[in-house]
C-alpha cells in the first residue's frame, strides 16, 4: 500500500498529462452494480385505515407475510409506514426492520401535504420520524408522501432532517431512473426515486381487474424495464392486498419471477440512493498512450466515499466502454491511502482494442429535473 506524498505526486502527474494532451476520453458508469442490467424495487405503503382502507389486516397479516417471504428468498423490500400505524403496531415495524428491510416514512396521519403550512408539514414529518424510531430504534432516511403530494416546503423539511431519498415523483412524468430533485430553483441533496403512479395495485383493482391480469401486466413492465436497462419501483398497498388472498399470491409470484432473471438487481430505495450518491462522488483522472494495435489508459478513480476494495472493483467492472474490454486483471488494481484527506484512491490499467471509429465516453450518469 502506497501512502502520503507518493499518492499526491501520482495524481498530480496524471493531471498534468491530461491537461497537456486534452484527449477526449470518456467513460460511463452504469447505475446498477455488476453484473446486473436493471433494477426492481418492491415497495409497500403501510397506511391501514388512514389511507381510506377498511381493515387493518394489511398491516397485521399481509406485511409480516410479505416481509418474511422476501427474507426467505434473500431479498429486501421497502416498507413505508404511516406514523400512526407505527404507534399502533410497533412490533410489526420492528419485525420488518429486523428482517433487514428498508423502513421509511409515509406521513403521520396520511393527509395531503402540498399546500399545508410549514408548521403542519413539519409536525407530520417529525411525528412520523419519532413514531418509527420509537417502534424499531431506527431513524428513517427515506420518505414517500401520502397520495404522492408534496411541495417545496415538504422537501425543505426533509432536507433539514437529513433524509437521503424520496420516492414520490411520478415515473411517467420525471423519468425512470434516480436523480437529484430541483423544486422552484432549489437543488436538494437527496435522491429522488420515481415510482409508478399509474399501474399500482389500488388503481388497477379499482376497476375490478382480475389478479392474474394484473400480474401479467406487471410482468410486462419488468420485461420492458429489462430492455431499457432502467429502474422499476412497484407500489403496493397491504390494505388493498388484504381484500383478496389472490392479490397477495400474485405479488409473491411476481417476486419469484423477478428472482428468475439473473440480470435483475432486486433492491431497496435506500440502496438505490446509496449507490447513486456513491457514483456521483467518483472522479476520474486519465493518461492515454497509443500503441500499434492497443490503447492503454492509465486511470485513477478517486473515491470520496471510502469504499472498501471490493466495492471499488465492482465500480470498475461497471465501466461501460464503447470499445471491447480485453481484460481487467486484478493484479493491476492498486489501492492507495491518503492520510491527509482520509480518502481511498484506486488505480487500474485497462487495455482496449484500438478502433478509430469508436469513442470512449467519460460521464457519471446523473439526472436532474425541475418540477414545472
C-alpha positions in Angstrom: 0.0 0.0 0.0 1.4 3.4 -1.0 0.7 6.3 1.3 1.1 10.0 1.6 3.2 12.1 -0.8 3.6 9.3 -3.4 -0.2 9.3 -4.0 -0.2 13.1 -4.3 2.6 13.0 -6.8 0.9 10.3 -8.8 -2.3 12.2 -9.0 -0.5 15.4 -10.0 1.5 13.7 -12.7 -1.7 12.3 -14.2 -3.4 15.7 -14.0 -0.5 17.3 -15.9 -0.6 14.7 -18.6 -4.4 15.1 -19.0 -4.1 18.9 -19.2 -1.2 18.7 -21.6 -2.8 16.4 -24.2 -6.5 17.1 -23.6 -7.6 13.8 -25.0 -11.4 13.3 -25.5 -11.6 10.2 -23.3 -14.9 9.5 -21.8 -16.2 6.6 -19.7 -19.7 5.9 -18.4 -20.6 4.5 -15.1 -23.8 2.4 -15.1 -26.3 2.9 -12.3 -26.5 -0.8 -11.4 -23.9 -3.0 -9.8 -22.1 -5.6 -11.9 -23.4 -7.9 -13.3 -27.0 -6.5 -13.2 -28.5 -4.6 -16.1 -31.7 -3.2 -14.5 -33.2 -2.7 -11.1 -36.5 -3.6 -9.3 -37.8 -2.3 -6.0 -40.8 -3.8 -4.3 -42.3 -1.1 -2.1 -45.3 -1.2 0.2 -47.2 1.7 1.6 -48.4 0.6 5.0 -51.2 3.0 5.8 -54.1 0.8 7.2 -57.4 2.7 7.6 -55.7 6.1 7.5 -55.4 5.9 3.7 -59.1 5.1 3.3 -58.9 1.3 3.8 -61.5 -0.6 5.8 -59.3 -3.2 7.5 -56.0 -3.4 9.4 -55.3 -7.0 8.2 -52.9 -5.5 5.6 -50.6 -4.4 8.4 -51.2 -7.3 10.8 -51.3 -10.2 8.3 -50.0 -9.1 4.8 -47.0 -7.1 5.9 -45.4 -9.9 8.1 -46.2 -12.4 5.3 -44.5 -10.4 2.5 -41.6 -9.4 4.7 -40.9 -13.0 5.6 -41.4 -14.2 2.0 -38.8 -11.7 0.8 -36.4 -12.6 3.6 -36.7 -16.3 2.9 -35.6 -15.5 -0.7 -32.7 -13.4 0.5 -34.3 -10.3 -0.8 -35.2 -6.9 0.7 -38.2 -4.6 0.2 -39.1 -1.1 1.0 -41.9 -0.6 3.6 -43.2 2.9 4.0 -45.1 3.3 7.3 -47.6 5.9 8.4 -46.6 7.2 11.8 -49.9 6.3 13.5 -49.6 2.7 12.2 -46.1 2.6 13.7 -47.5 3.7 17.0 -50.4 1.2 16.9 -48.3 -1.8 15.7 -44.7 -1.2 16.7 -44.0 -4.9 16.8 -44.8 -5.1 13.0 -42.4 -2.2 12.3 -39.7 -3.8 14.4 -40.2 -7.2 12.8 -39.8 -5.7 9.3 -36.7 -3.8 10.3 -35.1 -6.8 12.0 -35.5 -8.8 8.8 -33.2 -6.3 7.1 -35.8 -4.5 5.0 -35.9 -0.8 4.2 -38.2 1.1 6.6 -39.3 4.6 5.5 -41.9 7.3 6.4 -45.3 7.8 4.8 -46.7 10.7 6.7 -48.1 10.6 10.3 -51.8 10.7 9.6 -51.8 10.1 5.8 -53.1 13.6 4.7 -52.3 15.6 1.6 -49.1 17.6 2.3 -49.0 20.0 -0.6 -50.3 23.4 0.4 -50.1 22.8 4.1 -48.3 25.4 6.3 -44.7 24.7 7.2 -45.6 24.1 10.8 -48.2 21.5 9.9 -45.9 19.7 7.4 -43.1 19.8 9.9 -45.4 18.2 12.5 -46.4 15.4 10.1 -42.8 14.6 9.2 -41.3 14.9 12.7 -44.0 12.8 14.3 -43.5 10.1 11.7 -39.8 10.1 12.4 -40.3 9.8 16.1 -43.0 7.1 15.8 -40.9 4.8 13.6 -37.8 5.4 15.7 -39.7 4.5 18.9 -41.0 1.3 17.2 -37.7 -0.1 15.9 -34.9 2.1 17.1 -34.1 3.3 13.5 -34.2 6.9 12.4 -35.7 6.9 8.9 -33.8 8.3 6.0 -36.4 7.7 3.3 -39.8 9.1 2.5 -42.9 8.7 0.3 -45.5 11.4 0.7 -49.2 10.4 1.2 -51.1 10.5 -2.1 -47.7 11.4 -3.7 -48.4 15.1 -2.9 -45.6 17.5 -2.0 -44.3 21.0 -2.5 -41.1 22.9 -1.8 -41.9 23.1 2.0 -42.0 19.3 2.1 -38.5 18.9 0.7 -37.2 21.8 2.8 -38.2 19.9 6.0 -37.0 16.5 4.6 -33.6 18.0 3.8 -33.4 19.7 7.2 -33.8 16.2 8.8 -31.1 14.7 6.6 -33.4 12.5 4.5 -31.3 10.6 1.9 -34.1 9.7 -0.5 -37.7 10.3 -1.5 -39.9 8.2 -3.8 -42.9 10.4 -4.5 -42.3 11.7 -8.0 -44.1 10.1 -11.0 -42.2 7.7 -13.2 -44.4 8.7 -16.1 -43.5 12.4 -15.8 -40.0 12.5 -14.4 -38.2 9.5 -16.0 -37.4 6.0 -14.9 -34.0 6.4 -13.1 -33.0 8.2 -9.9 -32.0 11.9 -10.0 -31.4 14.8 -7.6 -34.7 16.8 -7.4 -35.0 20.6 -8.0 -38.0 22.5 -6.8 -38.5 26.2 -7.5 -34.9 26.5 -8.4 -33.5 24.8 -5.3 -31.3 21.8 -5.7 -31.9 19.2 -3.0 -29.0 17.0 -1.9 -31.1 13.8 -1.8 -32.1 11.2 -4.3 -35.5 11.1 -6.0 -36.5 7.6 -6.9 -39.5 7.8 -9.3 -42.4 5.4 -8.6 -45.1 4.1 -11.0 -48.1 6.2 -10.0 -50.4 4.7 -12.8 -50.1 0.9 -12.6 -50.1 0.5 -8.9 -52.4 -2.0 -7.2 -55.2 0.2 -5.8 -55.7 1.9 -9.2 -55.8 -1.4 -11.1 -58.1 -3.1 -8.7 -60.4 -0.1 -8.6 -61.7 -1.3 -12.0 -62.1 -4.9 -10.8 -59.2 -6.2 -12.8 -58.6 -9.9 -12.1 -55.4 -10.5 -10.1 -54.0 -12.7 -12.9 -54.4 -9.9 -15.4 -52.7 -7.5 -13.0 -49.8 -10.0 -12.6 -49.1 -10.3 -16.3 -49.3 -6.5 -16.7 -46.6 -6.2 -14.0 -44.5 -8.9 -15.6 -44.7 -7.0 -18.9 -43.4 -3.9 -17.0 -40.5 -5.9 -15.7 -39.6 -7.1 -19.2 -39.8 -3.6 -20.6 -37.6 -2.3 -17.8 -35.0 -5.1 -18.7 -34.9 -3.9 -22.3 -34.4 -0.3 -21.2 -31.8 -1.1 -18.5 -33.7 1.1 -16.2 -35.5 1.0 -12.8 -39.0 0.0 -11.9 -40.4 0.7 -8.4 -43.6 -1.3 -7.7 -46.1 0.5 -5.5 -48.4 -1.9 -3.5 -50.7 -1.3 -0.5 -51.1 -4.1 2.1 -54.6 -2.9 2.9 -55.6 -3.5 -0.8 -53.8 -6.8 -0.9 -55.7 -7.9 2.2 -59.0 -7.8 0.4 -58.3 -10.9 -1.6 -55.7 -13.6 -0.9 -55.0 -13.9 -4.6 -53.6 -10.4 -4.6 -51.1 -11.4 -2.0 -50.2 -14.6 -4.0 -49.6 -12.7 -7.3 -47.1 -10.4 -5.6 -45.3 -13.5 -4.3 -45.4 -14.9 -7.9 -44.1 -11.6 -9.2 -41.2 -11.7 -6.7 -40.4 -15.3 -7.8 -40.5 -14.3 -11.4 -38.1 -11.4 -10.7 -35.6 -13.7 -8.9 -35.5 -15.9 -12.0 -34.0 -13.0 -14.0 -30.3 -13.2 -13.4 -29.6 -9.7 -14.6 -32.2 -8.1 -12.3 -31.0 -6.2 -9.2 -33.8 -6.6 -6.7 -33.1 -4.0 -4.1 -34.5 -1.2 -1.9 -34.9 2.5 -2.3 -32.3 3.0 0.3 -29.7 1.0 -1.6 -30.6 2.8 -4.8 -29.9 6.1 -3.1 -26.6 5.0 -1.6 -25.3 3.8 -5.0 -26.5 7.0 -6.8 -24.7 9.2 -4.3 -21.6 7.0 -4.4 -21.3 7.2 -8.2 -21.9 11.0 -8.1 -18.7 11.3 -5.9 -16.4 9.3 -8.1 -13.7 11.3 -10.0 -11.6 10.1 -12.9 -8.1 11.2 -14.0 -6.6 9.8 -17.2 -3.4 9.2 -19.1 -3.6 7.7 -22.5 -0.7 6.1 -24.5 -1.3 4.7 -28.1 0.4 1.7 -29.4 0.2 0.0 -32.8 -2.9 -2.1 -32.0 -3.7 -1.1 -28.5 -4.8 1.9 -26.5 -3.5 1.9 -23.0 -5.4 4.1 -20.5 -3.9 4.6 -17.0 -6.8 5.7 -14.8 -7.2 6.7 -11.2 -10.6 6.6 -9.7 -10.7 9.0 -6.7 -13.3 7.8 -4.3 -14.7 10.3 -1.8 -17.0 7.8 -0.1 -14.3 5.5 1.3 -15.4 2.3 -0.3 -13.6 -0.8 0.6 -11.6 -2.6 -2.2 -14.4 -5.0 -3.1 -16.9 -2.1 -3.7 -14.3 -0.3 -5.8 -13.7 -3.3 -8.0 -17.4 -3.6 -8.6 -17.5 0.0 -9.8 -14.5 -0.7 -12.1 -16.3 -3.7 -13.7 -19.3 -1.4 -14.4 -17.3 0.9 -16.6 -19.2 0.9 -19.8 -16.9 1.4 -22.8 -17.7 1.9 -26.4 -14.8 -0.5 -27.2 -14.2 -4.1 -26.2 -12.5 -4.6 -22.9 -9.9 -7.3 -23.3 -9.1 -7.7 -19.6 -9.1 -6.1 -16.2 -6.5 -8.2 -14.4 -6.9 -7.9 -10.6 -3.1 -7.7 -10.2 -3.3 -4.2 -11.8 -5.7 -2.9 -9.2 -3.8 -0.9 -6.7 -5.3 0.7 -3.6 -3.8 4.0 -2.2 -4.5 5.6 1.1 -4.2 9.4 1.5 -3.8 10.2 5.2 -4.4 13.9 4.8 -7.8 13.6 3.1 -8.8 10.3 4.7 -9.7 9.2 1.2 -9.0 5.9 -0.6 -7.9 6.1 -4.2 -7.7 3.2 -6.7 -5.6 2.9 -9.8 -6.2 0.5 -12.7 -4.8 -0.2 -16.1 -7.3 -1.2 -18.8 -6.3 -2.5 -22.2 -8.7 -1.7 -25.1 -8.8 -2.7 -28.7 -7.9 0.3 -30.8 -10.7 1.4 -33.1 -10.7 4.9 -34.6 -14.4 4.6 -35.3 -15.3 4.3 -31.6 -15.3 6.9 -29.0 -14.7 6.3 -25.3 -17.1 8.2 -23.2 -16.5 9.6 -19.7 -19.7 10.6 -17.9 -21.1 9.9 -14.5 -24.8 9.4 -15.1 -26.7 11.9 -13.1 -30.2 13.1 -13.9 -31.7 16.4 -12.7 -35.3 17.5 -13.3 -37.2 20.5 -12.1 -40.9 20.4 -11.3 -42.8 22.7 -13.5 
